[in-house]
Amino acid sequence: MSKQTSKFLSLVLRHAPERIGIVLDAQGWTDVDELIAKFNAAGQPLDRVMLLEIVATSDKQRFTLSPDGSRIRAAQGHSVEVDLDLPSAVPPAVLFHGTARANVDAILAEGLRPGSRQHVHLSPNEETARRVGMRHGAPVIFEVSTGRMHADGLVFWQADNGVWLTDYVAPPYLRLLG
C-alpha cells in the first residue's frame, strides 16, 4: 500500500477535508463511499480494498471504521474541530511524551500545550514516545505524572488507537528523561 496514499488520507481526515471536498460530521466521521469517490476525483487512486488495507496496516492505527464499515474517521490528531465523543478514562500512573530537543525549554517553562491540535497526545510507553519525538528531530522524552493529574481533577481520554489525550500538562507534572 502506498505510504503516500496513507499520508494523504491522514491529511484529509485530520486537517484538511476541504482538500478533496468532503465534510466531517461533529465526531469526525465521513462516508466511505463518498471519500473514495472524492479521492479518485482528486487524482488520488483509492478503492475499498486499498482503504481497508490502509486501515488494517497503519502502524499507528490512525484510522477507525464504523462497525458497519460505512464511515471512517481519524482516531486522533485533528486540527479541525471535532468531538471524538470519547468517554473520560482513568490513565495509568505515568504516560510519556516525545518531542524534539529544541522544544525542551519551552515545555519546562509552559508545559505541554496542544498547539495546532485539539489535545496533548501522550504515549503509553517510552519507545512509542521516542518514535514520535524522532519525527521532529533529535528526540527527548518526558515522563508525565498522569495519575497525579487525574487525582487533581484533570480529564483524560483514550483514542481508539491507544493514544492518551488531555487538554494541557502543567510543568509540575513533567519529568525530563532525556
N, C-alpha and C positions, 0 to 999 in steps of 0.2 A: 504494500500500500504506500502510496506517495506521502512522504513526510510533508511535502508542500500542501497537499490537499488537507491533511490533518491540521496544519497550522492555519490555513485559510478558514477552515471550519471553526477553529478556536477564535479567530479574529471576529468572524461574523456573529457567533453565538455569545461572545463575552463583551465585545467592544463596539462593533460596527455593523449591526444588522442591516442598516440602510445601504451598505456597500453593494448588496445584491437585491435590495428591495423587499426584505422580509420584515415582519413585525413580531416582536416578542411579547407574549402576554405578561401580566403583572408578576408572574412567577418565573419568567424567563423561557417559557416553552414556545415552540413553534411547530407547525405541522411538517412532518417528514416529507410528504409528497410535494408540498409547496417548496420546501427547502431544496430538494433535489432538482425540481424544475428551475428554480431561480439560480442555482449553482450552474446548471448547464447553459441557461440563457446568458450567464455572465462569462461563459467560456471556460468554466471550471468543470471538467467531466466528473460526474458523480451519479451512481445508481444505488439502489437499496443494498445490494451485496457489498459494494465498496463502503457505504456508510456503516453497515453493521460490522464490517471488519475494522474500521477505524475505531468505533466504539469499543469493540472487544479487545483490541490490541494497544489502545492508548496507554503508554507507560505510566501515566499519572491518573488514569481513569477520569479524564477531563469531562466526559460527556455522559448524560443519563438519558435513557429511553424510558418513556412511559410504559407501564405494564403491558399495554396492548400494542406497543411498538408504533403508535401513530404520531407521537410527539417526541421531540428531543430538546434538551437544553444543556448548557454548560453546567458542570457540577458546582463551580465556584469561580471566583476571579473576575467577576463582572466590573466593568467601569460604567456600564449603562445601568440605570436604576431598575432593579428587580428585587422582589421579595421572594427568596427561595422557599419561604414558608417552612423553614426547618424548626423543629421544637428545640427549646433550650436544652442543654445537656450538661452533665457534671463531667468536667475534664479530668484527666489524670493529674497527679500531683505536679508533674512538670511536663512541659512541652518545649519545643525548640524552634528557633527562627534563624534561618540562614540568610546572610546578606553579604555585600561587598565590604571589604576593609575600609573603603572610603566613607562608608556611612556610619562607622562606629561612634565618632564624636557626637554627631547629631542625635543618634539613638540614645546614647548615655545621657545627653542633656535633655532631650524632649520625649523620649520613649518611642515606642513603635506606633506609628500612625498608618492608616490605610492608604495614604497618598491618593492616587487616581482610582483606586478600587474602593469597594464598599466596606470591606473588613480587613483587619490584620489577619494574615494567614500564618498558622502555626503547624509545625510538623510533629508527628508522634515520636520521632527518633532523630538522633544526631546525623545519621547517614543521609536521611532524606533532606534534612535541613542543609547539609553540606552540598548536596546536589543542587538544591535551589540557589544557594549562595554562589555556586560556581557559574551560574548563568550571568552573574553581574560582575565577575572579576575574581580576584583572589578572595575565597570565601572565609567568613568568620561566623561563628555560631554563638547565639545567645541561648542560655537556658532561661525559661520563663516559669516563674512560680505560679502556675495556674491554679493549684489547689488553694493557695493563699488568696489569689484574686477572687476565686469563686466564693470562698469563705467571707470575703469582704463585700460580697454582693454583686460582683461583676458577672456578666452573662456571656455564655459560650454556646456555640452551635457546632455541630459536626456535619460537614458536607457529605454528599453521597460517596465521595471518593476517599473519605477518611481525613481530609484536611480539617483542622480545627479553626474556627473563626471567632473573632471578638472585635469589639469596636476600637479598642485602644489598650496599649500596655504601658503603664507609667514606669519610669526608671527604677523605682524601688523593687519592682518585681523582676528585674532583669539581672542576669549574671553573665558576664562575657567569658566564654570558654576558650576562645581563640580561633 
